[in-house]
Amino acid sequence: MIVVGAGIVGLAHALAAVRAGARVTVVDRDARANGASIRNFGFITVTGQERGRVWNLARRSAGIWRDVAPAAGIRIEQQGLLVVGQRPEAAPVLDGFMATEMGEGCRRLTASALGDLCPQAHAPAGAIFSPHDLRVESREALPRLAAWLAAAHGVRFRFGSAVVGVETGRVALANGETLSGDAIFVCPGDDWASLFPAVYAEEAITRCKLQMLRLAAPGWRLPAPVMSDLSLVRYLGYAALPEAAALKARLATEAAEALGWGIHLIVVQSADGSLVVGDSHEYGPTPDPFGRADIDAAMLRQYEAVLGAAPAVTERWTGTYASAAGHSIVRAPMAGVHLVVVTSGTGASTGFALAEDVVNGVFGKGEPI
């Protein structure tokens, strides 16, 4: 089998294929992973994913991460998630979430209990602590995952090889070489110009640009990654609940600037104590590559509202990913060729299980999640 694309979705398909008994070659135009898969939080988010299939995909993917990470030498930096409620209207959303099946295993914390767990957090409405989520350092995890697939499973990697054509049983490279495979999985992310541009156009796939920050170590440790009120109106596992309506209405007035830039606060912590903070969301076919100081400042204001004075910014970067309505696009543009694009920014969170679905379908076994 041949996988086109060595981002997380491509590597997930490689893993699912070797577990199904296939010999696998992965082809990527870059010398190493350099796109959306390493320009994010490395946060495998289960809690708050859209209820139903996407939430189930995330739960299964988190389990695969926990299985694969120690074998591949990938450090799990943090476990769990704290979703803190800043406004009174957040409390019914947290309570409503806890009343669903998605709240299983989670704990509803009072403001006092949250203060004992995370003294820095300002959250009068309390919080939810979920044990289901985990975080890796994505810029380290992706290369280690690829190296482990090669060493432990014999996956062959062809980095620095651009694919210029795909047809049944055949992949054409820019250097004139041809690779043959019984099945081909094309996982190109937001590169719609090279392969199957008509499918991208039919599915109305565009790009989402995000901005991210790394802050110096604050001298304390977070007990888990942190989200806040803005996440409660963005992540569909919360936002689709009827209890979210009042919070949405208040934020539309109080946080119009942040909502306009698609900001919702996530704060994670690395092994060296530094904090990764983000993110924003701007959409367009070709977003500019430049970070905006006013968006960074708006993200830092959201951080300070929850965790206090922000340490110095040590890194700034942008990234893009494919975006469209729904979770993902899975198409078979020709016999034996499978185009898989996660269009919801959840490749790290759901990609492993999605790949199992696709690969098991090729092998004719298992039921889709």
N, C-alpha and C positions, 0 to 999 in steps of 0.2 A: 504494500500500500504506500501511496505517496501523500504527504501532507504539505500543502503550500502555505507557508507562514509559520514562524517560530515564536509568535506571541503566546499568551497563555491559552487561547482557544486552540491554536495549532498544537501546542504541547499536550493539551488535554486529549486531543484526538490521537496523538501518537501513543500516549499512555493507554487509552482505551483499546487501541488496535493491537498493541503488543500483548495486553492482557487477554485479548481474544485469540492470540496465537499467530498474529500476522508478523511478517518482516516489514519494517517501516523505514522509509527515507523522508526526512524533513528538509524542505528547500526554503531558503529565505534570501531576499535580495541584499540585506544588510550583513555586515560582519558579525553583528551580535544584536540581541534584542534591544531596540532603541525607541519603541513607540509607546502606545498607551499602556502596555502591560508593565512598564517600569516607571511610568510617570504618575503613579497614583499612590494611595495610602498603603497598599499591600493589605488592605483590610477585607477579610472574607466575611461579608456582612450577611447574616441570616435574619436577625431580628429587624423587622421593618420592611422586608421584601414583600412584594405583592402577594396577597393571600392566595393560596391554592398552589398551582403548578410551580410558579417561580420560587415561592417559599420552600417547597419540597425540593426543588433543584438545589437551592442554597444549602439546605440541611445536609443533603447527600454530598455535595461538593466539600463542605466543611469537614465531613468525615473522611473524605479522600485526602484532603490536605493533611489531616492529623495522622493518617496512615503513611503518606508519602514523605512528609517533611523530615522525620528522623532518619529515614533511609537515605534521603538525598543530601543530608547535612544542612538542612534548612532550619534555622532557629525560629521557633514560634516566639515572637517578641512579647505579645500580650494575648490574654484570653478574656473573653467576655465583652460586654458593652454596657456603658452607663448612658441611659437616655434621660436627661435632666429636664425638669419642667420649670421654666422661668416665670410664667404667667399663670394666674388662676385658671384660665381657660385650658391650660395644658393638662390639669389634673383629670378632667373627665376623659381626655384622650388616652392617658396612661391607664386609667381604670378600665376603659372600654377595651383596650388592647389586652389587658390581663384577663378579661372575661372570655376571650376567644381561645381557640386551640393554639394560637401562636404564642400565648403567654405561658404555656406549659413549661415548667422548670425555671421560669423567671421569678424575681422577687420584686414586690412593690415596696419602695423605701419611702418613709416619711422624710421630711426635710432634716429632722434631727438625726435619723439613721444615716442619711446621706452625708451629713457633716462628719459623723464618726468615720465613715469609709473614705471620704474625699473632702477634707477640710477646705480645700480651695474652691469648691463648687458653690456657686450662688444659685439656688434652685428652691424657692419657697414652696413650689408645688410638689417637691420630692422628686423621685426618679424611679425608673425601672432598672434593675440589674439583670442582664441576660448572660447565661454561661455559654451560649451556643456559638458565639462569634470568636474569631481569632485574627491575629495580625502577623504578617511576615514582612521583612524588608524587601520589597519587590525588586529593587535594583540588584540585590544579591540573590534572591530566590530564583528568578528566571534562569540565570546562567547555571546555577547549581542543579536545577531541575533538568535542564538540557544535558548537562554533563552526566548526571545519574542515568538518564534514559539511554545515553550512549554506552556508558560503562556497564550498567546492570542489565540492560535489555537489548543491547546491540543495535539501537536506533542509529542510523547513519544520518549525519547532518551535512548539508551542502549550504553553508553560509556564503554570502557574497555571490549568490547565483540568482539572477533575476529570471522569473518565469514570464515568458512572452506569449505563451499559448497553451491552452488545455483542451484536450478532446478525449473521447473515450479511450482509456488505456494508455494515454500518452501525455507527457508534459514536455513542452519545448522550452529550452533555456536560451538566454540572450547570446551565449557563446556558440550557438549552433548545435549543442548537444541535445539529445533526446533521452528522457527517462520513461520507462514503461512500468505500469502498475495495474493490478487487477481492480483496484478502487482508488479514487483520488478524492481527497478532502481539501477543499480550497477555503482557507481561513485568512483572508487578506485584510481584515479590519476595515479601515476607512479608505483603502486604496481602490477606488472604483474606476479609475481611468485605465488600468492595465487589464483587468480580467472581468468579464461579464458586466460591462457598464450598463447594458440594457436592463439587467435584473435590478441593479441599484436604482435606476431611474424608475422602474415600475413600482418598487417598494418605497419610493420617496425618501431614500436614505440621504441624510446630509451629515455634516460634521458638528460635533460639540467641542468647543474649546474650553479648557479649564485652566485656572491659575492656582498655584500651590506655593506654600511657604514652609521653610524649616526655621524654627526658632532655637536659640541656644538653650542648653539644659537649664531648667529653672531652679534646680537644687532640691526638687521633690519628685516623687514618682506617682503617676496616675495608677489607680487600681485597675483600670481598664480604659479602652478608648471611650471618648465622650461625644455625644450628640446632644442637640438642644431643640428648642421650640421650632426653629426653622426646618429641622429634619422631620418633625412631626407633620408638617404640611407638605413635604416633598416626597417622602418615602410612602408608597401606596399602602403598605401594611398598616400604617397609622392614618394616613390622609384620607383613605377611602371609608373610614369609620364615620358614622353619622355624628359622633361626638366631636369630630374635628372642625365642624362648621364654624363654631364660635371663635376658635383660635384662628382660623383662616381669616375671618372678618377682622379681628383685632390686628393681626399682622399686616393685613393689606393697608392699614393706616399707619401703624407704628414702624413697620419694617419695609416700607415700599421700596426704598433704595436697594436693600439687600435682595428682596424678591425680584426686583427688576434685573439684577445681574445673576439671578439663579444661585445666590449664595445660600448654602446651608452649612452650619458649622460641624466639622469633624476634627477632633484632635486625637492624635495617636502619639505614642512615645517609642523612641528607638533605644537600642541597648546602651548607647552613650548618654542617654538622658535627654537628648534633643527632642523637640516636638515637631511633628509635621501637622500643618494646619491648612485647611481649605474648606471648600473649594467653590469656584464660581462656574457658571455655565452660560456660554454664548454660542449661538447657532448660526451656521451659514455654510455654503458649499466650500469656500476657501477662507476660513477665518485668518486674520492677520496673525503673525507669530509673536507679537509684542505684548508683554505684560503691562497692565495699567496700574499706576501707583494708587489711583483712587479706589480701584477694586481691592488691591492689597490692603489699603487702609480700612475699607469697609469690613473685610474679613477679620482684621485685627480688632475692630470694635466689637464684633460678635464674640471673639475670643475673650476679650476683657470683660464683657458683660457676664460671662459665666465663670471665668477662672482668674480674673484680676489682671494686674499689669503684665503686659506681654514682654518676654525677654527679647533680646536683639534678634533681628532677622539675619540668618547666616546664608540662606539659599533662597532663590526664587526661580520658578520655572513654569512653563506652560506645556500642555499636552492636548491632543485631539483624539476623539474616538468616533466611530460610526454611530449615528443616532437616527431613530425612526420610531414611530408608534409601535408599542409592543416590546416584548423582551428580546426577540431574536428572529432572524430570517434563516430558515433551513429550506433550501431549494435543490432540486436535481435538474440542472439545465440541460444535461444530456446523460445518456446511460452510463452508469459507473462513476459519475462525477457529482460530488455533493458540495454545495456552496453553503457555508455556515458563517453567519455574521451575528454577533451579539450587539444589539442596537440600543441597549439600555444602560451601558456603562457598568455592567455587572459581570464582566468576563471572569475576573478573579473569584467572584462569589458564586457563580453558577456554572462556569465553563466545564469543570470536570464531569458533572452529572449530565449536562447537555451533550457532551461528547460521547458518553456512554450510551445515551439514547440513540444518537446518530449511528454509531458504530454497531451497536446491537441490532439496529434495523438492517444494516448491511448483511450481518451474519444471520439474520432471521431468528433472533432469540431475544427474549425479554420483552416486557411491556414498557412503553414510554412512561416516564414519571409524570 
